[in-house]
Amino acid sequence: MISESTIEQHIENINADVDSAIMYFVEKEKDFSSFLLGDDFHLLTEEEKHTLLFIHLVLHKSLEDNETPFDVERFQAKEENNWTLIDDKSKSWEEKVNQLFEGFAEEDLLAFTEDMLADDEISQLAKELIFVTAKSYIESKAIQDV
């Protein structure tokens, strides 16, 4: 499990040189970074896109030691499962997030993502899209299913 202190260290390192962190991420995660920069996120504002990218820079650095290559099919399967939970109209956003946290091994990474999305400037649509993408990325990079 990735600790909060490890996440905080990666945040500091990325903030110190964002451009290098982006270049490194794009080099190491070609397929996933192409996905993040693709049409699926065209409805996000520039601020929301920056938040999406920053979250994934931190997630990538935090999960890098797993050395699990990004697998598009695994990611899509995880994403589909997560969207099934998010699309439940009978639950509030908080209830949905709580359900996604249940039994999740990388709780600190998910909590970091949730905290980053607490900004009132981020739309509900963006929160859902970014949260599902981040959780699916974490799950697809995990050595074992989380």
ABEGO torsion letter per residue (X at the ends): XBBAAAAAAAAAAAAABAAAAAAAAAAABAAAAAAAABAAAAABBAAAAAAAAAAAAAAAAAAAAAGBBBBAAAAAAAAAAAAAAAABAABBAAAAAAAAABGBABAAAAAAAAAAAABAABBAAAAAAAAAAAAAAAAAABABBX
